Amino acid sequence: MLSKQAFAKIDQEIAKYPSSAKRSAVMSALRIAQTEKGWLDQDTIQCIADYLQMPPIAVHEVATFYHMYYLHPVGRYTLTICTNLSCALQGGVQAADYLKKKLNIGFGETTSDGKFTLLESECMGACGDAPVMLINNHQLCGLMTPEAIDKKLTELE
Ligand code: FES
């Protein structure tokens, strides 16, 4: 169950659409729920489905389609590396390999201290700054050389 504050935020999103289209707020509702809970479990998806009067499978489909939604617990910091073409050509795969080795985890895994989760993404629309890494879905970082990655990780200590 979400908090009263979360439902109030979801209501603000619902109000942006005609009353017959409250399901249009589903992405925002998932974002709000994930911010509060850390990740989206089945109960939370069901809760959003009930609130937006949608079939739970439809909410689940949205949550599984976009990489910014987490369907499993994640670390305090999520590091999402783009490995699509532009980033791959500019060192995205090497950046991912560097992080895998440094953190001793693979894609979809979390460090044993619960601090970092490493994720892979499709193009984030910032190809000019390839290779690109996204921290906690909010901070987009470009030109991720090993040195730049080390600097970022230090900032997150
Ligand atoms: S290919 Fe990585 S941001 Fe576009």
Residues whose N, C-alpha, C, O or C-beta is under 5 A from the ligand:
A	BS01	FES	C82 N84 L85 S86 C87 C123 M124 G125 A126 C127 V132
